[in-house]
Amino acid sequence: MTNVAASDVSSDGARGRGRTSTAVVRRSGVRCDLWYNSPMPAKKSSAKKRVAKVVIGRERFAKISAVEGISPSTAMRKRVAQFGRLGLSAAERRREIVKAHKKG
């Protein structure tokens, strides 16, 4: 296989759907037309970063809070006990907490 220098190649650019281009290679006085067609779009870089999600249980959260000097109020403890008795889902618990702290 012969290596072709960039100066030996000219291109007429992309046309039509996908990436279609033709290139003319001149090497030792011989003209060779190359044609490239790819229906795939150009590769897009993904700026999304994967973030690990960690769920901390109640007991672990209580231990962390205790180390930081945070303790739940009496109203908070009653609310959590009520959620347990009612068997509320996580979404329902969040909704009730928001409702309790909502102003107005």
C-alpha positions in Angstrom: 0.0 0.0 0.0 1.3 3.4 -0.9 1.3 6.3 1.5 -0.3 9.5 0.1 0.7 12.9 1.4 -2.0 15.4 2.2 -0.6 17.7 -0.5 -1.4 15.0 -3.1 -5.1 14.9 -2.2 -7.8 17.4 -3.2 -11.4 17.1 -2.1 -14.7 18.7 -3.3 -16.4 18.4 0.1 -19.5 16.8 1.4 -22.7 16.6 -0.6 -26.2 15.1 -0.2 -27.3 13.0 2.7 -24.8 11.6 5.1 -21.2 12.4 4.3 -20.4 12.0 0.6 -17.2 13.3 -0.8 -14.9 12.6 -3.6 -11.2 13.0 -3.6 -8.7 13.2 -6.4 -5.3 11.7 -5.7 -2.4 12.6 -8.0 0.6 10.3 -7.6 3.4 10.0 -10.2 1.2 11.6 -12.9 -1.7 9.1 -12.4 -5.1 10.5 -11.4 -7.2 8.3 -9.2 -10.8 9.3 -8.1 -11.8 8.1 -4.7 -15.4 8.2 -3.5 -16.6 8.0 0.1 -20.2 7.7 1.2 -21.4 7.1 4.7 -25.1 7.4 5.6 -24.1 7.8 9.3 -24.0 11.3 10.7 -20.7 12.7 12.0 -19.9 11.5 15.5 -21.1 13.9 18.1 -19.3 14.3 21.4 -21.4 13.7 24.4 -21.0 16.4 27.1 -23.1 14.4 29.6 -21.2 13.1 32.6 -22.4 10.1 34.4 -23.2 10.8 38.0 -23.3 7.9 40.5 -26.4 8.0 42.5 -26.2 6.9 46.1 -29.2 6.3 48.4 -28.5 6.6 52.1 -30.9 4.7 54.4 -32.6 6.3 57.5 -30.2 4.7 60.0 -27.1 5.7 58.1 -28.5 9.3 57.6 -29.2 9.5 61.4 -25.6 8.5 62.1 -24.2 11.1 59.7 -26.5 13.7 61.1 -25.5 12.9 64.7 -21.8 13.3 63.8 -22.6 16.7 62.4 -24.7 17.7 65.4 -28.1 17.7 63.5 -31.0 16.1 65.2 -34.6 15.8 63.9 -37.3 17.9 65.6 -40.2 16.3 67.5 -42.5 17.2 64.6 -40.1 15.5 62.1 -40.0 12.3 64.2 -43.8 12.2 64.4 -44.1 12.8 60.7 -41.7 9.9 59.9 -43.6 7.6 62.3 -46.9 8.5 60.6 -45.4 7.8 57.1 -44.3 4.4 58.4 -47.8 3.6 59.8 -49.5 4.7 56.6 -47.1 2.8 54.4 -46.4 5.8 52.1 -44.2 5.4 49.1 -41.0 7.6 48.7 -42.9 9.9 46.3 -45.8 10.3 48.7 -43.4 11.0 51.6 -41.7 13.7 49.6 -45.1 15.2 48.7 -46.2 15.3 52.3 -42.9 16.8 53.5 -43.1 19.6 50.8 -46.7 20.2 51.9 -45.7 20.5 55.5 -43.0 23.1 54.7 -44.9 25.0 52.0 -45.5 28.6 52.8 -48.8 30.3 52.1 
